[in-house]
Amino acid sequence: MTPNISELHTATVRLSQLKLKQEGNPQKLYEMKPAGPGKGLGAFAIQPIKRGTRILAEAPLLSIEQSEYLEADIQRSFDKLSSEDKAKYFTLHSNHGQDPKNWPSTIHPRTHEAERQRIEEQHNSRVSNKATLLSIFQTNCMEHKNGAAVFMDASRFNHSCISNAFFSWNGNISKETIHAMVDISAGEEITLCYCDALWDTHMRNWALKHYGFRCTCLACGEMVPGSFAAQSHSRRYRMRELQERLDGHRKSLRKFGKVDTAAAVSDAVEMCALLVEEGLFTAELGKAYDDLAVVCEQADDFRFGYAAACKELEVYETILGSDHPEVEGARALVRRLKKKLDGER
Ligand SMILES: C[S@@+](CC[C@H](N)C(=O)[O-])C[C@H]1O[C@@H](n2cnc3c(N)ncnc32)[C@H](O)[C@@H]1O
């Protein structure tokens, strides 16, 4: 598991080679078709898609501004849609019809009224025998600003815990985007990860239960010793630990202006290596490179810090696109470290 440190340095060269990706109006690179028993429709590549390609940029069909919403909030947004969009909304998938036995039957007596109403509404929509405004919203919504939104195309992409694409709201262009995280072959299903990828198998199962399915990806397979599922489980468990440690290092840097450099570098490098091993070229990887860059800067190691910042920029450009607000921050860090590195020479 020893990470290849010299690999980080190659990033300095790669920055200048980053090509402008097709980001304005991406051509249609996928088709929607049945994804297999119980999966409904899914998005499939109709041609090879290179890592970093913007697969989709789409405005919401229906959005709400708050994270803790009631059915009435969705109804208010729905009422504002054109009749054509209202009809479109009801063509989306619904995960109603779930077995009530799979869900708790009581709510804690001290739960306050609004929260109780929210829990009851969500429960009823899951176990109801027909699709409702709320069951469709719950099945298809994605995080959007401080609330959530439903999309005609983005909401059709199915889940995998080892997904090949990454979704994000891009506030600069007011669109949800999906980018290829790895090269995708023609005919391959394009998948997103609906839950926190660093959660272990049990936590992911619990989160996905809310969408009414059990994941059958390689990482969720039978956990016999030596299997990919078993290795993935222990890798993700360790990554969770490292994430907490890295948050601690950041806190220490913010609060006291100092950090245990050797421990922080070792944790960040191990985190990067595990994420790459697991195939998670996600925002967590960008963040781990950022941790590394910031700690190296603090320790006046500008060469290593610059290399890590370049890697961070490359990850964010790949999964978010060069016009994403997060990329602006990464670019500023690269510039700052380059200046400090040049100042040393
Ligand atoms: C956001 S929708 C995805 C598109 C949906 N398949 C459709 O036909 O429109 C989420 C729903 O798709 C299904 N789904 C997504 N990923 C799945 C997976 N890996 N295995 C089984 N069902 C999945 C579940 O029914 C889930 O509630």
The ligand as an ORCA input file, in Angstrom:
! r2SCAN-3c Opt
* xyz 0 1
  C     -32.972      7.880     -9.938
  S     -33.829      6.465    -10.459
  C     -32.792      5.844    -11.710
  C     -33.512      5.599    -13.016
  C     -34.540      4.506    -12.990
  N     -33.909      3.205    -13.136
  C     -35.562      4.726    -14.077
  O     -36.045      3.747    -14.646
  O     -35.914      5.880    -14.337
  C     -33.538      5.455     -9.056
  C     -34.231      4.106     -9.102
  O     -33.627      3.269    -10.075
  C     -33.493      1.942     -9.572
  N     -32.066      1.643     -9.436
  C     -31.031      2.507     -9.536
  N     -29.864      1.890     -9.407
  C     -30.134      0.592     -9.196
  C     -29.325     -0.566     -8.970
  N     -28.007     -0.510     -8.931
  N     -29.964     -1.757     -8.791
  C     -31.321     -1.844     -8.807
  N     -32.140     -0.775     -9.019
  C     -31.554      0.423     -9.215
  C     -34.201      1.900     -8.223
  O     -35.529      1.535     -8.424
  C     -34.144      3.351     -7.796
  O     -35.177      3.703     -6.907
*
